[in-house]
């Protein structure tokens, strides 16, 4: 009979070693930080060595922890691969995501090739409205909003970085268009106009512009296409128009960026948070959002 410690304590150690943080490991594993500490203490008592040390720079692996971490990670990877080979392909390999349409089109689509390369066993289903699906079938949701959602695991992926832009045809001899001479393009969210122009004008100290005037659109893509066609000036999250900025199809009116207050959040129900496919997507998405 094999002499092994609790597999749960080994799993906890792997997460702490990966994140170099008890609190982050607790968040990933959906347990308290105290529970993580107890599992690490039990494993250290079993081994008779310390696995972590604390310093002013933070949590660090000891020599023993450094030796154990890669071996344990490889062992868990082998176990997971063996189990995956035996599983019958079914809905459990499909990751169902609800996401805002512009974010899915302009950000997610541009990065999906990397996710599919890293995780070929996971098939993605990206839809726009959660109402089309049973809540039990949705694995996670990308949400545009101001704050974390209650009653689920909710983390901020990235804040919006608003930039005022216009088509090159509205520039004259290299001079940016006058805000008073063109329509302001507005985006509606949940039936209400987002105050992106008000926030940007306040950051610029411009009190001579009526932020309430202009054209309204139901989707951000409509705003972007109208701006590309020279139909007006727009304040847009630069992360949604990186290609247009790089190609010169949209030009900044000024280099000033206004951060937030809106951002994109990843919401995962408590009963979905521990699923391997969700954790893989969460880890990948968090990394991509920070690069």
Secondary structure, 3 states (H helix, E strand, C coil): CCCCCCHHHHHHHHHHHHHCCHHHHHHHHCCCHHHHHHHHHHHHHHHCCCCEEEECCEEEECHHHHHHHHHHHHHHHHHHHHHHHHCCCCHHHEEEEECCHHHHHHHHHHHHHHHHHHCCCCEEEEECCHHHCCCCCCCEEEEEECCCCCCCEEEEEEEEEEEEEECHHHCECCECCCHHHCCEEEEEECCEECCHHHHHHHHHCCCCCCCCCCEEECCHHHHHHHHHCCCCEEEEEHHHCHHHHHHCCCEEEEEEEEEEEEEEEEEECCCCCCCHHHHHHHHHHHHHHCC
